[in-house]
Amino acid sequence: MEQRSKGISGKTKYHFAYLGLLLLLCITAMLFDQLLHLERLRQMAQNGLYSSLWSIGVKALLYALAVLGITQMLLLVNFYLRLLAQIILFLSLACSVAFYLVEGRRTLAPDIAVVVDGLFSTAALPTETFLSFWRPLGITFIVSALLVMLFSLIAGKIRRSSAKLPSTPIILTLFFGISALLLAPPYRGWVNEAPLYNRNILYAVLELINEDSLYAGKRSVPGLPVERREDGIRHIIYIMDESILGTCLSLNGYEIPTTPFLLQNAGKLHNYGLASSSGNLSKISNIICISGLMFDELPDSGQRGLKQASIFDYANQAGRESFYVDVQRAARSNYIMPRDMRSFNYIKVFPDGQNYNLDMKAVDIVEKIVSSADSPTFIFLLKWGCHFDYQGRFNPELAYPGLRRDGFIPEAYLKALHWSVDVFFHKLFQKLSGEDVLVFYTSDHGQSFDAKSSYPHGTVIDPPVDQATVPLLIWPFSENAEDVFSRCGGYNPQQYNQASHFQIFPTILTAMGYNREEVIRRFGSDLFGAPSPKRAFLSGDVFYSPSSYTTYRINDFPTIADAKANAPAAAMTAGEAAR
């Protein structure tokens, strides 16, 4: 009786240990994939019985194969294959735990895309991300490492048992076979149903495949003839700032004095108030603004934004020398291909000391270009701006009178905005005042600071409108620049609080000397004419296609009915004078 009892006890221990490991791996994945949340279950129930059963069936199959596969890898005798399993576990868990702590949700394809872009970027963004979220990232590292150690410890005890293990080759073949199948274009949509153990790795692989699948050939030649002007504006500067929330500029009526210099000079510039960005992520807005993609061409499944002539090509055809001043040093992350580098002089801005001085250093570079140019120029300046960590985005030795925390908006962000926008423009105006310069200024996206927004931009599903609320202004630094701008159409006060990114490209082309009617026919409405009846912005994948594993959303941007009634007096005065 004792022998039988011992025999049963040994098998039972093995089975309990094996099933316990499977259950532990499965529950861990379901927790961080939010499958155990009541809200997720409620959403599945609302999708209908058939849809829910199909989704549950696919999920169950993918979960079973993933959990069995990673379990079998941990049980292998070969040390290197076990190490591979531990690395896969750690990386997958780390991504999921990090986004769960920071965002309060499971990882999505665009999240992994941002991580991949950051790892291959030469910018300091990965470092700043670690500095901004060092506490949750520290917890992520500890939790992920402890979970991997726990799984490995249990697997080690099972491996050393005398019981026969399940058929490892068959399960591993299924695990890697299904993972490989999900990389095929017809089945990439199913990647979203996979558990974190292979989903996050597959997202990363698909992002790299997607990068390779992006069109990298020659752009087409500009499709519009240019009308050369002897009295044209000599220097056009297009400034793309980073993470500037339009409602936080005192120029736009914000009560806290974030932009006193701009407010003091409101009569000299043309302020378009609160504009809609084209996307809520840098790479979206940058490629749209540089390529001239129109709203009704989104998502850009045919990759027209990578094929048609860029704003640099149009500038070159208009007889201008083009410059791309890249303070972020992230041109590739914004879909600037190696072939594009032949269209402009590419200047990377590196810090001399603190990173918060990068934008000020860029002003010196722009001044040098303007003062030494032998021909008219077009300068695209990608600023350092106010990306988190906000604390490292402003000069701590400068006095910031009146700046304070405003609800969910941290004091550090308002200081960074004052430094990045107001102090920047003060220096730019000092350096270039009197030069024949026309400045176009906006930001790639805004920021959201409400209690629900743990991540301030880039939200794919139901993004807050603040993530697309940006400033937009045009500032002629000379009488000639103002005269040419006025002849092109001038400031239209009806555009106040009604403009969007999509109107900047055609406006700049007209200022360069292209026929306005032809420009509008090709690229849509500009800032000179009537406001667009609808504003919207894209979130997710700008190059989404039906066979893609990613997703996208077109999000409405609210329209203010009576823009003229809401326009500040200074903006109205400048607008009427321009017309």
Sequence and secondary structure as in RCSB ss.txt:
>XXXX:A:sequence
MEQRSKGISGKTKYHFAYLGLLLLLCITAMLFDQLLHLERLRQMAQNGLYSSLWSIGVKALLYALAVLGITQMLL
LVNFYLRLLAQIILFLSLACSVAFYLVEGRRTLAPDIAVVVDGLFSTAALPTETFLSFWRPLGITFIVSALLVML
FSLIAGKIRRSSAKLPSTPIILTLFFGISALLLAPPYRGWVNEAPLYNRNILYAVLELINEDSLYAGKRSVPGLP
VERREDGIRHIIYIMDESILGTCLSLNGYEIPTTPFLLQNAGKLHNYGLASSSGNLSKISNIICISGLMFDELPD
SGQRGLKQASIFDYANQAGRESFYVDVQRAARSNYIMPRDMRSFNYIKVFPDGQNYNLDMKAVDIVEKIVSSADS
PTFIFLLKWGCHFDYQGRFNPELAYPGLRRDGFIPEAYLKALHWSVDVFFHKLFQKLSGEDVLVFYTSDHGQSFD
AKSSYPHGTVIDPPVDQATVPLLIWPFSENAEDVFSRCGGYNPQQYNQASHFQIFPTILTAMGYNREEVIRRFGS
DLFGAPSPKRAFLSGDVFYSPSSYTTYRINDFPTIADAKANAPAAAMTAGEAAR
>XXXX:A:secstr
 HHHHHHHHHHHHHHHHHHHHHHHHHHHHHHHTTTT HHHHHHHHHT HHHHHHHHHHHHHHHHHHHHHHHHHHH
 S HHHHHHHHHHHHHHHHHHHHHHHHHSS   HHHHHHHHHHHT  SSHHHHHHHHTHHHHHHHHHHHHHHHHH
HHHHHHHHHTSSS    HHHHHHHHHHHHHHHTSGGGGGGGGGS HHHHHHHHHHHHHHHHHHS  S     SS 
B   TTS SEEEEEEESS  GGG GGGT SS S HHHHHTTTTSEEEEEEE SBSSHHHHHHHHHHT  GGG S 
TT HHHHS  HHHHHHHTT EEEEEESS  TGGGT  GGGGGGSEEEE   SS GGGHHHHHHHHHHHHHHH SS
 EEEEEE  TT S GGGSS TTS  TT   BTTB HHHHHHHIIIIIIHHHHHHHHHTTSSEEEEEEES     S
TT SSSS   SS  GGGGEEEEEEEE SHHHHHHHHHHT   GGGTTT BGGGHHHHHHHHHTB HHHHHHHH  
 SSS   S EEEEEE TT  TT S  EEEEEE   S HHHHS HHHHHHHHHH 
